[in-house]
Amino acid sequence: MGLFWADHAMAAQESPSAQPRKIILLGARWCAPCIAELRDLPRLVAAAAPDRIALAWVDRPPALPPALAAQVDIIALPQAHALALRLGGQGFGLPMAAIMASSGQYCRPWPHSLSPERLPDLRQSCD
């Protein structure tokens, strides 16, 4: 019991930015920059660690190779569309990215294509 309490207390002391977050890529199959992000997904997944990537496509979730599918979450179509409206408003543009903190709160959306090189900019906009 003491060990559980110590682990819980240590976890509570970690800064929120030290805990893994979810990086959400909003896209669609008709969006050329979204397709480019999808092609670059293996590098983006590696660069995002320890954060996890989730795809929220508003028309149809993309099919991923099995090895990559195990590393990426897919947000169901109704939730993806609702999230795009919530983050981007009516008439939202794609691609868009957002970070969901471990608390479940979203940072201001990133209205650009995301690449491993631009990932630090997205993270900085959320800190």
C-alpha positions as CSV (number, residue, x, y, z in Angstrom):
1,M,0.0,0.0,0.0
2,G,2.8,2.4,0.8
3,L,4.4,1.7,-2.6
4,F,1.2,2.6,-4.4
5,W,0.9,5.8,-2.4
6,A,4.5,6.7,-3.2
7,D,4.0,6.1,-6.9
8,H,0.8,8.1,-6.9
9,A,2.5,11.0,-5.1
10,M,5.4,11.0,-7.5
11,A,3.1,11.0,-10.5
12,A,1.1,14.0,-9.1
13,Q,4.4,15.9,-8.7
14,E,5.3,15.6,-12.4
15,S,4.7,18.7,-14.4
16,P,1.8,18.4,-16.8
17,S,4.1,19.0,-19.8
18,A,6.2,15.9,-18.7
19,Q,3.2,13.6,-19.0
20,P,2.5,12.1,-22.5
21,R,-0.1,14.0,-24.5
22,K,-2.0,13.1,-27.6
23,I,-1.2,14.9,-30.9
24,I,-4.3,14.9,-33.1
25,L,-4.0,15.3,-36.8
26,L,-7.3,16.3,-38.4
27,G,-7.6,15.6,-42.1
28,A,-9.5,14.2,-45.0
29,R,-8.7,12.1,-48.1
30,W,-9.5,15.0,-50.4
31,C,-7.0,17.2,-48.7
32,A,-3.6,17.0,-50.4
33,P,-1.5,18.3,-47.4
34,C,-3.3,15.7,-45.2
35,I,-2.2,12.9,-47.6
36,A,1.3,14.2,-47.4
37,E,1.1,14.1,-43.5
38,L,-0.1,10.5,-43.8
39,R,2.8,9.5,-46.0
40,D,5.2,11.1,-43.4
41,L,3.4,9.4,-40.5
42,P,6.2,7.0,-39.5
43,R,8.6,9.9,-39.0
44,L,6.0,11.9,-37.2
45,V,5.2,9.0,-34.8
46,A,8.9,8.7,-34.0
47,A,9.4,12.4,-33.5
48,A,6.3,12.7,-31.3
49,A,7.4,10.1,-28.7
50,P,6.5,9.9,-25.9
51,D,3.3,11.6,-27.1
52,R,0.9,9.5,-29.1
53,I,-0.5,10.4,-32.5
54,A,-4.2,10.2,-33.2
55,L,-5.9,10.6,-36.6
56,A,-9.2,12.4,-36.8
57,W,-10.3,12.3,-40.4
58,V,-13.6,13.9,-41.2
59,D,-14.6,11.8,-44.2
60,R,-13.2,8.3,-43.7
61,P,-10.4,7.0,-41.4
62,P,-7.3,6.1,-43.4
63,A,-6.2,2.5,-43.6
64,L,-2.8,2.1,-42.0
65,P,-0.2,-0.8,-42.3
66,P,-0.5,-3.1,-39.3
67,A,2.9,-2.0,-37.8
68,L,1.9,1.6,-37.9
69,A,-1.7,1.0,-36.8
70,A,-0.5,-0.3,-33.5
71,Q,1.3,3.1,-32.9
72,V,-1.5,5.4,-34.0
73,D,-5.0,5.9,-32.6
74,I,-7.9,6.4,-35.0
75,I,-10.8,8.7,-33.9
76,A,-14.2,7.5,-35.2
77,L,-15.8,9.6,-37.9
78,P,-18.6,11.2,-35.7
79,Q,-16.1,12.2,-33.0
80,A,-13.6,13.4,-35.6
81,H,-16.1,15.6,-37.2
82,A,-17.3,17.0,-33.8
83,L,-13.7,17.7,-32.8
84,A,-13.0,19.5,-36.1
85,L,-16.1,21.7,-35.5
86,R,-15.1,22.3,-31.9
87,L,-11.5,23.2,-32.7
88,G,-11.9,24.9,-36.0
89,G,-15.4,26.3,-35.9
90,Q,-17.9,26.2,-38.7
91,G,-16.1,26.1,-42.1
92,F,-12.9,24.7,-40.5
93,G,-9.9,24.3,-42.7
94,L,-7.7,21.2,-43.1
95,P,-5.1,20.1,-42.3
96,M,-5.3,21.0,-38.6
97,A,-3.5,19.6,-35.6
98,A,-4.1,19.9,-31.9
99,I,-2.6,18.7,-28.7
100,M,-4.8,17.1,-26.1
101,A,-3.2,17.3,-22.6
102,S,-3.3,14.4,-20.2
103,S,-6.1,16.4,-18.5
104,G,-8.3,16.1,-21.6
105,Q,-8.1,19.8,-22.4
106,Y,-7.1,20.9,-26.0
107,C,-4.6,23.5,-26.8
108,R,-5.2,26.1,-29.5
109,P,-5.4,24.3,-32.8
110,W,-2.5,24.4,-35.3
111,P,-3.9,25.4,-38.7
112,H,-1.0,24.0,-40.7
113,S,0.5,20.8,-42.0
114,L,2.5,19.1,-39.3
115,S,5.9,17.6,-39.9
116,P,8.6,16.3,-37.6
117,E,10.4,19.5,-38.1
118,R,7.4,21.6,-37.1
119,L,6.4,19.5,-34.1
120,P,8.5,21.6,-31.7
121,D,6.5,24.7,-32.9
122,L,3.2,22.9,-32.2
123,R,4.4,21.8,-28.7
124,Q,5.6,25.3,-27.9
125,S,2.3,26.8,-28.9
126,C,0.7,24.5,-26.3
127,D,3.1,25.1,-23.4
